[in-house]
Amino acid sequence: MTEFRRKTVSYLIASVLRIGEFPVLPGTIASLVALLVHVFYFHRLGVWGLGWVAAVGASGLIASHRLLQGSPSQDPSWIVVDEFLGMMISLVFVPLRWPLLLLGFCLFRFFDITKLFPINRLERLPGAWGVVFDDVGAGLYTNLILQIFVRLTS
């Protein structure tokens, strides 16, 4: 595979099929797309959905690493695979009920934007690790809160 094609594939992955090119709120839009993909596809996979989460995480990490090499920005706004992945993690094993899904979306965006401890530490990891893992942390926080909420209200 030529370097141009490798970079093109990496760009499509990192920008989630060019969602990252939206002029406003590309991370929020990627999170919303992840929510919709979850509703219409991923929730049906059950435990096998974890494989997709891992695949998105690994491919996003590799693609982001390739594209950040030589880049002046440490976390360009067009890299949104991290928000897509974080939203997927937020909804793993969460019942498919719109109030829960919307709460998950809002919580994930809150944690992604505010970078509460220890998410702020994850963001400081070098290169693509920091780009991706702060959103993994936000997704884990969100999922934990949703799981507690489901158990307390069931």
C-alpha positions as CSV (number, residue, x, y, z in Angstrom):
1,M,0.0,0.0,0.0
2,T,1.4,3.4,-0.9
3,E,2.0,6.0,1.7
4,F,-0.7,8.2,0.1
5,R,-3.3,5.4,0.4
6,R,-2.2,4.5,3.9
7,K,-2.6,8.2,5.0
8,T,-6.0,8.3,3.2
9,V,-7.3,5.2,5.0
10,S,-5.9,6.6,8.2
11,Y,-7.7,9.9,7.6
12,L,-11.0,8.2,6.9
13,I,-10.7,6.3,10.1
14,A,-9.5,9.2,12.3
15,S,-12.1,11.6,10.9
16,V,-14.8,8.8,11.1
17,L,-15.5,9.0,7.3
18,R,-14.9,12.7,7.3
19,I,-17.3,13.7,10.1
20,G,-14.4,15.5,11.5
21,E,-14.6,18.0,8.7
22,F,-17.9,19.5,10.0
23,P,-17.2,23.2,10.6
24,V,-18.9,23.3,14.0
25,L,-18.9,20.8,16.8
26,P,-17.3,17.8,15.0
27,G,-16.7,15.9,18.2
28,T,-20.3,16.3,19.3
29,I,-21.5,15.2,15.9
30,A,-19.3,12.1,15.9
31,S,-20.7,11.3,19.4
32,L,-24.2,11.6,18.1
33,V,-23.4,9.4,15.1
34,A,-22.0,6.8,17.5
35,L,-25.2,7.0,19.5
36,L,-27.2,6.3,16.4
37,V,-25.0,3.5,15.2
38,H,-25.4,2.0,18.7
39,V,-29.2,2.2,18.5
40,F,-29.5,0.8,15.0
41,Y,-26.7,-1.8,15.1
42,F,-24.3,-2.3,18.0
43,H,-26.9,-2.9,20.8
44,R,-27.9,-6.1,18.9
45,L,-24.4,-7.5,19.2
46,G,-24.4,-8.0,23.0
47,V,-21.0,-9.2,24.2
48,W,-19.7,-9.3,20.6
49,G,-20.0,-5.6,20.5
50,L,-16.9,-5.4,22.7
51,G,-15.0,-6.7,19.7
52,W,-16.2,-3.8,17.6
53,V,-15.3,-1.4,20.4
54,A,-11.8,-2.9,20.5
55,A,-11.5,-2.8,16.7
56,V,-12.5,0.9,16.6
57,G,-10.1,1.7,19.4
58,A,-7.2,-0.1,17.9
59,S,-7.7,1.3,14.4
60,G,-8.4,4.8,15.7
61,L,-5.2,4.7,17.8
62,I,-3.1,3.5,14.8
63,A,-4.7,6.0,12.4
64,S,-4.3,8.9,14.8
65,H,-0.7,8.0,15.5
66,R,0.1,7.9,11.7
67,L,-1.5,11.3,11.1
68,L,-0.1,13.0,14.2
69,Q,3.5,12.3,13.1
70,G,4.8,15.6,11.9
71,S,1.6,17.4,12.7
72,P,1.9,20.8,14.4
73,S,-1.3,20.1,16.5
74,Q,-1.3,17.5,19.3
75,D,-5.1,17.0,19.0
76,P,-6.6,18.4,15.8
77,S,-10.3,18.9,15.9
78,W,-10.9,16.8,12.8
79,I,-9.7,13.6,14.6
80,V,-13.1,12.5,16.0
81,V,-12.6,8.7,16.2
82,D,-11.8,9.3,19.9
83,E,-15.3,10.8,20.5
84,F,-16.9,8.0,18.5
85,L,-15.1,5.4,20.5
86,G,-15.8,7.1,23.9
87,M,-19.5,7.2,23.1
88,M,-19.5,3.5,22.1
89,I,-17.9,2.7,25.5
90,S,-20.5,4.9,27.2
91,L,-23.3,2.7,26.0
92,V,-21.9,-0.8,26.3
93,F,-24.5,-3.0,28.1
94,V,-26.8,0.0,28.7
95,P,-30.5,-0.9,28.1
96,L,-31.9,0.6,24.8
97,R,-34.1,3.3,26.3
98,W,-34.1,6.8,24.9
99,P,-33.9,8.6,28.3
100,L,-30.8,6.5,29.2
101,L,-29.2,7.0,25.8
102,L,-29.7,10.8,25.9
103,L,-28.4,10.9,29.5
104,G,-25.4,8.9,28.3
105,F,-24.8,11.3,25.5
106,C,-25.0,14.3,27.8
107,L,-22.8,12.7,30.4
108,F,-20.2,11.7,27.9
109,R,-20.0,15.2,26.4
110,F,-19.7,16.7,29.9
111,F,-16.8,14.4,30.9
112,D,-15.1,14.8,27.5
113,I,-15.3,18.6,27.7
114,T,-14.5,19.1,31.4
115,K,-11.8,16.5,31.6
116,L,-12.3,15.8,35.3
117,F,-9.6,13.8,37.2
118,P,-8.1,11.4,36.1
119,I,-9.3,12.1,32.5
120,N,-7.1,15.2,32.5
121,R,-4.1,13.0,33.2
122,L,-5.0,10.6,30.4
123,E,-5.0,13.6,28.0
124,R,-1.4,14.2,28.8
125,L,-0.2,10.8,27.5
126,P,2.0,11.2,24.5
127,G,0.7,11.5,20.9
128,A,-2.3,9.4,19.9
129,W,-2.5,7.8,23.3
130,G,-3.6,11.1,24.9
131,V,-5.9,11.9,22.0
132,V,-7.8,8.6,22.4
133,F,-7.5,7.7,26.0
134,D,-9.1,10.8,27.5
135,D,-12.2,9.9,25.6
136,V,-12.0,6.3,26.8
137,G,-11.9,7.6,30.3
138,A,-14.9,9.8,29.7
139,G,-16.7,6.8,28.2
140,L,-15.9,4.6,31.2
141,Y,-17.1,7.3,33.7
142,T,-20.3,7.6,31.7
143,N,-20.9,3.9,31.5
144,L,-20.3,3.5,35.2
145,I,-22.8,6.2,36.1
146,L,-25.4,4.7,33.7
147,Q,-24.9,1.2,35.1
148,I,-25.4,2.5,38.7
149,F,-28.5,4.5,37.6
150,V,-30.0,1.5,35.8
151,R,-29.6,-0.7,38.9
152,L,-30.9,2.0,41.3
153,T,-34.0,2.7,39.2
154,S,-34.9,-0.9,38.1
